[in-house]
Amino acid sequence: MEAEKYKLCLYIAGKTQKSNNAIENLKKYCEEELKDKYTVEIIDLLEHPHLAEGEQIIAVPTLVKNLPAPVRVLVGDLSDKIKVLVGLNLVADK
């Protein structure tokens, strides 16, 4: 059985250092851990502010894992790899 694809959405607010760090960290983790089993959508809330309300985004950067269930939300620049992998259910919480 093929592994379920991860559907990730990263919400940022402009091209800040924190946003850039989150994008780079996410790309690195996905390539290392998920190979071709993921899609990432990056949404800049400065360009699409109405999308923040629908997802109830109150801080940026925010990563939302929509698939596979359950939905998980991680806030910050994603620099703590273990925290991110636990949040994405890729490793067990110790």
PEBELUR-V478788 format. One record per residue. N is the residue number from 1. RES is the residue in one small letter. NEAR is the number of other C-alpha atoms within 12 Angstrom. Layout:
n=N res=RES near=NEAR
n=N res=RES near=NEAR
//
This chain:
n=1 res=m near=3
n=2 res=e near=6
n=3 res=a near=12
n=4 res=e near=15
n=5 res=k near=20
n=6 res=y near=28
n=7 res=k near=26
n=8 res=l near=32
n=9 res=c near=34
n=10 res=l near=41
n=11 res=y near=43
n=12 res=i near=36
n=13 res=a near=29
n=14 res=g near=20
n=15 res=k near=20
n=16 res=t near=16
n=17 res=q near=17
n=18 res=k near=23
n=19 res=s near=30
n=20 res=n near=25
n=21 res=n near=22
n=22 res=a near=34
n=23 res=i near=35
n=24 res=e near=21
n=25 res=n near=28
n=26 res=l near=39
n=27 res=k near=28
n=28 res=k near=19
n=29 res=y near=27
n=30 res=c near=28
n=31 res=e near=16
n=32 res=e near=16
n=33 res=e near=23
n=34 res=l near=25
n=35 res=k near=15
n=36 res=d near=18
n=37 res=k near=19
n=38 res=y near=26
n=39 res=t near=24
n=40 res=v near=27
n=41 res=e near=21
n=42 res=i near=30
n=43 res=i near=29
n=44 res=d near=26
n=45 res=l near=27
n=46 res=l near=16
n=47 res=e near=15
n=48 res=h near=16
n=49 res=p near=20
n=50 res=h near=15
n=51 res=l near=21
n=52 res=a near=25
n=53 res=e near=13
n=54 res=g near=11
n=55 res=e near=23
n=56 res=q near=16
n=57 res=i near=26
n=58 res=i near=21
n=59 res=a near=23
n=60 res=v near=36
n=61 res=p near=36
n=62 res=t near=35
n=63 res=l near=36
n=64 res=v near=38
n=65 res=k near=33
n=66 res=n near=25
n=67 res=l near=22
n=68 res=p near=21
n=69 res=a near=17
n=70 res=p near=14
n=71 res=v near=19
n=72 res=r near=25
n=73 res=v near=31
n=74 res=l near=33
n=75 res=v near=27
n=76 res=g near=30
n=77 res=d near=28
n=78 res=l near=34
n=79 res=s near=24
n=80 res=d near=18
n=81 res=k near=25
n=82 res=i near=19
n=83 res=k near=22
n=84 res=v near=33
n=85 res=l near=27
n=86 res=v near=21
n=87 res=g near=27
n=88 res=l near=35
n=89 res=n near=24
n=90 res=l near=20
n=91 res=v near=15
n=92 res=a near=12
n=93 res=d near=12
n=94 res=k near=8
//
